[in-house]
């Protein structure tokens, strides 16, 4: 779900300078994806502590969080 929201945020491309709705939807998708990465990181922590998965699973929410933050800041769509 988080990867899908991040992909949607990156796929949004405004049609022109009047298309502020697409920019708002992209920002919402990236922000919601960032919030979900916090939950994913918490679940990863629980699963690593339980011994069900290895430590490299921390890289999954970290990578998605970096992608979402980049979309919200440096790679944000401009009007």
C-alpha positions in Angstrom: 0.0 0.0 0.0 2.8 2.4 0.9 4.7 1.7 -2.3 1.5 2.2 -4.3 0.9 5.6 -2.7 4.5 6.6 -3.4 4.2 5.5 -7.0 1.0 7.5 -7.4 2.7 10.5 -5.9 5.5 10.2 -8.5 3.1 9.5 -11.4 1.1 12.7 -10.9 2.0 15.2 -13.5 0.2 18.5 -13.7 -1.3 19.4 -17.0 -0.3 23.0 -16.8 0.0 26.0 -14.4 -3.8 25.8 -13.6 -3.7 22.2 -12.4 -3.3 22.7 -8.7 -5.6 19.8 -7.9 -3.0 17.3 -9.2 -0.3 18.9 -7.1 -2.5 18.7 -4.0 -3.3 15.0 -4.7 0.4 14.2 -5.2 1.2 15.9 -1.9 -1.5 14.1 -0.1 -0.4 10.7 -1.5 3.2 11.4 -0.5 2.2 12.6 2.9 0.0 9.6 3.5 2.7 7.3 2.3 5.1 8.9 4.7 2.6 8.3 7.6 2.2 4.7 6.6 6.0 4.2 6.5 6.0 5.0 10.2 3.5 2.2 10.8 5.5 -0.1 8.5 8.7 0.7 10.5 6.9 -0.1 13.7 5.8 -3.4 12.4 9.3 -4.2 11.1 10.7 -3.5 14.5 8.2 -5.9 16.1 8.9 -8.6 13.5 12.7 -8.2 13.9 12.4 -8.4 17.7 10.3 -11.6 17.4 12.9 -13.1 15.1 10.5 -13.6 12.2 12.5 -11.4 9.8 16.1 -10.2 9.5 17.4 -6.7 10.2 17.6 -5.7 6.5 13.8 -5.4 6.5 14.3 -1.9 8.1 15.5 -0.8 4.6 12.0 -1.2 3.1 10.3 1.5 5.2 13.4 3.6 5.2 13.6 3.6 1.4 9.9 4.3 1.0 10.2 7.2 3.5 13.1 8.7 1.6 11.1 8.5 -1.6 8.1 10.1 -0.1 10.1 12.9 1.5 11.9 13.6 -1.8 8.6 13.8 -3.5 7.3 16.3 -0.9 10.4 18.5 -1.1 13.0 18.3 -3.9 10.9 16.5 -6.5 7.6 18.2 -5.9 5.6 19.0 -9.0 5.6 22.6 -9.9 2.9 24.7 -11.5 
